[in-house]
Amino acid sequence: MRVTIVHNFYQLPGGEDQVFATESALVEAHGHRVTRYTVRNDDIAEAGRVALAKNTVWNSGQYKELRALFREVHPDIVHVHNTLPIISPAVYYAAKAEGAAVVQTLHNYRYSCVNGLFFRDGRVCEDCLGKTLAWPGVAHACYRGSRAASGVVAAMLAYHKLRGTYQAQVDRYIALTEFSRRKFIEMGLPPEKIAVKPNFVNPDPGPGTGDGAYAIFVGRLTEEKGVHVLLSAWQQLGARIPLKVVGSGPLEQLVNKARAGVEYLGQQPRHTVLDLLKNASFLVFPSLWYEGFPMTIAEAFATGTPVVASRLGNAASIVEDGRTGLHFEPGNADELVSRVEWLLDHPFELTRMRRDARAEYEAKYTAETNYQMLMAIYEDAIRANRA
C-alpha cells in the first residue's frame, strides 16, 4: 500500500507529534511505502497576518504543492493528523483530485471548538458544540487569547462546514475512544465514517516493579491538566507519599515552588519517563478537560502502573475504576486525596491493579493490535473512495 502521512507540527511538541512519528514508523515497518509530508508552525513568522488568515481557511500554495506530491507518489491513502494553520483543509481536495482515499485522525475537538479543548475559564465548555459558526469562541478569544485569531479559526470551520468539506472530502475519521466518537457525532460528523482506534505504545517498555514508593504526574503544566488540583492535594498527601512531576509549561514555576513532598523534574526524555513510570506506585491524572487520547495513560498501562484519573471524558473511559486505577471527581482535591489514601491503605489491591493495567495494555495498546485496526480503516477508506 502507498501511504502519505500529513502533519502540521505545533510550536510546542505534544502527543499528536509523537503519534504521527510512531504510527508512520509502524506502517513503514510492515512494508508499506510511506511518504511523510510535514510543515512546522515556526514558519508562521514568515507570513503576514492577512496571508496567514487566508491560508488557514484555504492555502492555495499548499494545495498545489500537495497535489504535485500526490501525482508523483500515487498514494492509495492520504492520512492526515493536523492541518492547522498552514496546511489547511486544502489537503483533502488535493488528495481527492489525485484519486487518493482520505483518512483524518481526530486528536482534539477543533471541529466545533476553536481551541480544540472544549475548555474555558477552568471548566468544560460546550458553548460552540453543534454551531456552524463558533461565535462564543470568538467572543471569548479562545484561540491563543486573541479574538482575531479565534475569528480566523471559526471562519475556517464555518466555511468548510458550509462547503461540505468534512462530509464529502474525508472517507474515514479515526476517533481515539468511544467517548470521542459520540462527541464528534454530536458535532455533526457522519457516524458511518467514524471508526475508533486508540493510540499505542511502541516499543513495549515492559512492566515495572512499582517499588519506588512515589506517585508521578507526567504532562503539560497547564490549567486544563489540573495542576492546581494536583498541588492542592499534595499539600495534604506530601507526608504520606512523595510526588514526582515531569513536564513543562506555563505553570512550571508554581510547581517548582511547591513543597509538601513535590519534586519537580522538568521535561525529561521518553526513556527516562518510562523508567520513572515503572518505579512509580501510580500515575495521577487530574485533567479538567475531555482529553484526546492521553499517551501518558497508555504508557502507564504498558509499565503496569495504575492511574488515579479524573472521572471525566476520555480518561474516565480508558481507566476502569477499581481495575486499572481509580476515579475521582474532576477538580476535587479532597476526593483525590481520599482515593490516593485508599490505594496506600490497600497494597494488595494496588498490586492487583498493576497486573490488570499491564493486561489492558497487552489487550488494547500494543503495536500489532493497532496495526491491524489501522489497516482495516485504510481498507474501508479505499473501498469508500472507489464507491
C-alpha positions in Angstrom: 0.0 0.0 0.0 1.2 3.5 -0.8 0.5 5.8 2.2 1.2 9.6 2.5 1.0 10.8 6.1 0.5 14.6 6.6 1.1 16.6 9.7 1.3 20.3 10.7 3.7 20.3 13.7 2.8 22.6 16.6 5.3 25.1 18.0 5.4 23.2 21.3 5.9 19.4 21.0 2.9 17.3 22.0 1.2 13.9 21.9 0.0 14.4 18.3 3.5 14.8 17.1 4.5 11.6 18.9 1.6 9.7 17.4 2.5 10.9 13.9 6.0 9.6 14.3 5.2 6.2 15.9 2.3 5.5 13.5 4.3 6.4 10.4 7.1 4.1 11.6 4.6 1.3 12.3 3.1 1.4 8.8 6.6 1.6 7.2 7.9 -1.3 9.3 5.1 -3.6 7.8 6.5 -3.0 4.3 4.2 -0.3 3.0 5.6 2.6 1.0 5.3 5.7 3.3 5.8 9.3 2.3 5.8 11.9 5.1 4.7 15.5 4.4 5.2 17.9 7.3 5.3 21.6 8.0 6.0 23.5 11.2 4.2 26.3 12.9 7.6 28.0 13.3 7.1 29.0 9.7 4.2 31.3 10.7 6.5 34.1 11.4 7.4 34.3 7.7 3.8 35.1 6.7 1.9 38.3 7.4 -1.4 38.3 9.3 -3.6 38.7 6.3 -1.8 35.9 4.4 -1.9 33.6 7.4 -5.6 34.2 7.9 -6.3 33.4 4.2 -4.1 30.4 4.2 -5.7 29.0 7.4 -9.0 28.8 5.5 -7.6 27.7 2.2 -3.9 27.5 1.4 -3.6 27.5 -2.4 0.2 27.1 -2.2 -0.2 24.0 -0.2 -2.9 22.7 -2.5 -0.6 23.0 -5.5 2.4 21.5 -3.6 0.4 18.6 -2.2 -1.3 17.8 -5.5 2.1 17.7 -7.2 3.4 15.4 -4.5 0.4 13.1 -4.8 0.7 13.0 -8.5 4.3 11.9 -8.1 3.9 9.2 -5.4 0.3 8.0 -6.2 -0.9 7.3 -2.7 -3.7 4.9 -2.0 -4.2 6.6 1.3 -3.6 10.2 2.5 -3.7 10.1 6.3 -3.9 13.5 7.9 -3.2 14.3 11.5 -3.2 18.1 11.8 -3.9 20.8 9.2 -3.9 24.0 11.4 -2.8 26.6 10.5 -0.5 26.1 7.5 -1.7 23.1 5.5 -5.4 23.9 5.7 -8.3 21.6 4.6 -7.0 22.1 1.0 -5.1 18.8 1.6 -8.3 16.8 1.3 -9.2 18.3 -2.1 -5.6 17.8 -3.4 -5.8 14.1 -2.3 -9.2 13.6 -3.9 -8.1 15.3 -7.1 -5.4 12.7 -7.5 -7.7 9.8 -6.6 -6.5 9.0 -3.1 -8.7 8.0 -0.2 -8.5 10.4 2.8 -8.3 9.4 6.5 -8.3 12.1 9.2 -7.3 11.3 12.8 -9.3 13.4 15.3 -6.8 14.2 18.0 -8.8 17.1 19.5 -12.2 18.7 19.3 -11.4 21.6 16.9 -14.2 20.6 14.5 -16.6 22.5 16.9 -14.2 24.3 19.3 -11.6 26.9 18.2 -9.1 25.9 20.9 -9.8 22.2 20.3 -10.3 21.5 24.0 -13.9 22.3 25.0 -12.4 24.1 27.9 -12.7 27.7 29.1 -12.4 29.6 32.4 -11.3 26.5 34.3 -14.2 24.2 33.3 -15.5 22.2 30.4 -17.3 24.4 27.9 -19.5 23.2 25.0 -20.9 26.6 24.0 -19.9 26.1 20.4 -21.0 22.4 20.1 -23.1 22.0 17.0 -22.8 25.6 15.9 -21.8 26.3 12.3 -20.1 29.5 13.4 -18.3 29.1 16.7 -19.1 32.7 17.7 -18.8 32.2 21.5 -15.2 31.0 20.9 -14.5 34.3 19.1 -16.2 36.4 21.7 -14.1 34.8 24.5 -10.9 34.8 22.4 -10.5 31.1 23.0 -7.7 30.5 20.4 -4.4 31.9 21.7 -6.2 34.6 23.7 -7.0 36.5 20.5 -10.4 37.4 19.1 -8.8 37.9 15.7 -7.0 34.5 15.7 -10.2 32.9 17.0 -12.2 34.5 14.3 -9.9 33.1 11.6 -10.2 29.5 13.0 -14.0 29.9 13.4 -14.2 31.2 9.8 -12.2 28.2 8.5 -14.5 25.8 10.3 -17.7 27.6 9.1 -16.5 27.8 5.5 -15.7 24.1 5.3 -18.8 23.0 7.1 -21.0 25.1 4.7 -18.9 23.8 1.7 -19.4 20.2 2.8 -15.7 19.5 3.1 -15.9 17.4 6.2 -18.8 15.4 4.9 -17.6 14.7 1.4 -13.8 15.0 1.2 -12.9 12.6 4.1 -13.6 8.9 3.7 -12.9 7.8 7.2 -12.3 9.6 10.5 -10.4 8.0 13.4 -11.7 8.8 16.9 -9.5 7.7 19.7 -12.2 6.4 22.1 -15.9 5.7 22.0 -16.4 8.8 24.1 -14.8 11.0 21.4 -16.8 9.3 18.7 -20.0 10.2 20.5 -18.9 13.8 20.8 -18.0 14.0 17.1 -21.4 12.6 16.1 -22.9 15.4 18.3 -20.8 17.9 16.3 -22.3 16.7 13.1 -19.8 14.3 11.5 -21.3 11.3 9.8 -21.4 8.3 12.2 -20.8 5.8 9.5 -17.4 7.4 8.7 -16.1 7.5 12.3 -14.0 4.4 13.4 -12.5 4.0 16.8 -8.8 3.3 17.1 -6.7 4.2 20.2 -3.1 5.2 20.2 -0.5 2.6 21.1 2.9 2.3 22.8 5.9 1.0 20.8 8.3 -0.4 21.6 6.9 -2.3 24.6 8.8 -0.9 27.7 7.9 -4.0 29.7 6.3 -3.9 33.2 8.0 -2.3 36.1 8.0 -3.2 39.8 6.4 -0.1 41.3 8.7 -0.2 44.3 9.9 3.4 44.1 7.3 4.5 46.7 6.3 7.6 44.9 3.4 8.9 42.8 4.0 10.6 39.4 2.4 13.2 37.2 3.6 13.5 33.6 2.2 16.1 31.2 2.0 19.8 30.2 1.9 22.1 33.2 -1.3 24.0 32.2 -4.6 24.8 33.9 -6.6 22.3 31.9 -4.3 19.5 33.1 -5.4 20.0 36.7 -2.1 21.2 38.0 -3.7 23.3 40.7 -5.8 20.4 41.9 -2.7 18.2 42.0 -0.7 20.6 44.1 -3.6 21.3 46.4 -4.0 17.5 47.1 -0.3 17.1 47.8 -0.4 19.8 50.5 -2.2 17.0 52.4 -0.5 13.9 50.9 3.1 15.0 50.9 3.8 13.4 54.2 2.5 10.0 53.1 3.9 9.7 49.6 6.2 12.0 47.5 5.1 13.2 44.1 7.4 13.5 41.1 6.3 16.0 38.5 7.5 15.6 34.9 6.8 18.2 32.2 6.9 21.8 31.3 4.5 24.7 30.6 3.1 28.0 31.9 2.7 26.7 35.5 6.2 25.2 36.0 7.2 28.0 38.4 4.2 27.2 40.5 5.2 23.5 40.6 8.8 24.4 41.2 7.9 26.4 44.3 5.7 23.6 45.7 6.9 21.9 48.9 5.0 19.2 50.7 6.8 16.3 49.1 6.7 17.6 45.5 9.8 17.1 43.4 9.8 18.9 40.0 11.9 17.1 37.4 11.2 19.3 34.4 11.0 18.0 30.9 12.6 14.5 30.5 13.4 12.2 27.6 10.9 9.5 26.9 13.1 6.6 28.1 13.5 8.4 31.5 9.8 8.9 31.7 9.2 5.2 31.1 11.7 4.3 33.8 10.0 6.7 36.2 6.6 5.2 35.4 8.0 1.7 36.0 9.1 2.5 39.5 6.1 4.7 40.4 3.3 3.3 42.7 0.7 5.0 40.5 0.2 7.8 38.0 -2.0 10.8 38.9 -4.0 12.2 36.0 -6.2 15.2 37.3 -7.2 16.6 33.9 -10.1 19.1 33.8 -10.9 18.7 30.1 -12.1 15.8 28.0 -8.6 15.0 26.6 -7.9 13.3 23.2 -6.1 10.1 24.0 -3.6 10.6 26.8 -0.4 8.8 25.8 0.7 9.0 29.4 -2.1 6.7 30.5 -1.2 4.1 27.7 2.4 4.3 28.8 1.5 3.8 32.4 -0.5 0.7 31.5 2.4 -0.6 29.4 4.6 -0.4 32.5 1.9 -1.9 34.7 1.3 1.3 36.6 -2.3 2.1 37.8 -3.8 5.5 37.2 -5.8 7.8 39.5 -7.8 9.8 37.0 -10.5 12.4 36.8 -14.0 11.0 36.2 -14.2 12.9 33.0 -14.1 12.4 29.3 -11.6 10.0 27.7 -9.5 9.5 30.9 -12.6 8.0 32.6 -13.3 5.8 29.6 -9.7 4.5 29.4 -9.1 3.9 33.1 -11.5 1.4 34.6 -12.4 2.4 38.1 -11.3 -0.3 40.6 -9.5 -2.4 38.0 -6.8 -0.4 36.2 -7.0 2.5 38.6 -9.4 4.8 40.5 -11.6 7.7 39.5 -12.2 11.0 41.4 -14.4 14.0 40.7 -12.6 16.4 38.4 -11.3 19.5 40.3 -12.0 17.9 43.7 -8.6 17.8 45.5 -10.2 16.3 48.6 -11.6 13.4 46.7 -8.2 12.9 45.0 -6.6 12.8 48.5 -9.1 10.1 49.6 -8.6 8.0 46.5 -4.8 8.1 47.0 -5.1 7.3 50.7 -7.3 4.3 49.8 -4.6 3.0 47.5 -1.9 3.4 50.0 -4.0 1.6 52.6 -4.8 -1.3 50.3 -1.5 -2.6 48.9 -3.0 -5.9 47.8 -5.5 -4.1 45.6 -2.7 -1.9 44.3 -0.7 -4.9 43.3 -3.7 -6.4 41.5 -4.3 -3.2 39.6 -0.7 -3.3 38.4 -1.4 -6.7 36.8 -4.7 -5.5 35.3 -3.1 -2.3 33.9 -0.5 -4.4 32.1 -3.1 -6.8 30.9 -5.1 -3.8 29.5 -2.0 -2.7 27.5 -1.4 -6.2 26.1 -5.1 -6.5 25.0 -5.6 -3.0 23.5 -2.5 -0.9 23.1 0.3 -2.9 21.5 1.7 -2.0 18.1 0.5 -5.2 16.4 -3.1 -4.8 17.6 -3.1 -1.2 16.5 -1.6 -2.0 13.1 -4.5 -4.5 12.4 -7.1 -1.9 13.3 -5.4 0.8 11.2 -5.2 -1.4 8.1 -8.9 -2.2 8.4 -9.7 1.5 8.5 -7.4 2.1 5.5 -9.1 -0.6 3.5 -12.6 0.8 4.4 -11.5 4.2 3.3 -10.2 2.8 -0.1 -13.5 1.0 -0.7 -15.5 4.1 0.2 -13.3 6.3 -2.2 -13.8 3.8 -5.0 -17.5 3.7 -4.5 
